[in-house]
Amino acid sequence: MKVPMAPDVTLRSALISEKEALEALQWRASLNNPGDREALLTHADAIEIPLDQLAGGLVFVAECAGGIIGFAAIVARGDGDSELDALFVEPGLWRRGYGKALLLHCVEAARRRGSAALHVVGNPHAEAFYRACGFDLVGATETRFGAGLLMRMGL
């Protein structure tokens, strides 16, 4: 499924040198969700992109006019599938298809890695987004931020 985007937006692998900028974007996006604010401020150490993810080419950015407007990351799971580990878009650019484009880029990367499915521990406020992108709810879990939804998309 192709997602229409502005022609000047590109998706590419993140650079190690962009770590700080990506973490700052994650802060902005996360703090923009009122339900996440208190938990995030309590667990400020949660926002850190591992260098091995960046070095391994598992973090992808959406870039427009030379600036990063969003990013996503996947990690390998022990069962051979992949996990969506991050998906953040600048708050002022939400609901324009950038998150979905990043997600679909991760789907293709997971397929290339031989994964049969992409999993995510989703925030309940993002359930409709993940369902619209093709994820199914398969369970629930508790995270240090509260309730999380276990979701899976077959590839």
C-alpha angles and dihedrals in degrees: 000000000000119000117211113235137165108286091238094063117098131186117215144148115284122246123233088237089063094062095105094046091050092050090050090051090050090053092051093048095043096047090051089070105080092204091057099043101087095042092048094049088050091051102035090155089070092082106077126115109216113239091225090061090053094043091047093057093244097125118079129192135203108219130192127178090350094307131105112243099174146349142202135190138198132199131197118252126214091247093060094258126110131244125216098231100177140009119172134158128184105271094235089057099050120131095027099104099262094114091049091048090052091047092051089049088055090049090056092046090051091050091051088053089055097252118158092202144015116225131194137183095220131200109242091239089060096050095103091051093051093045090050088053092053105268121139123212109244102168148317136262140183117245129183086263095053133260118010131189120228106219133176136193119195113226 
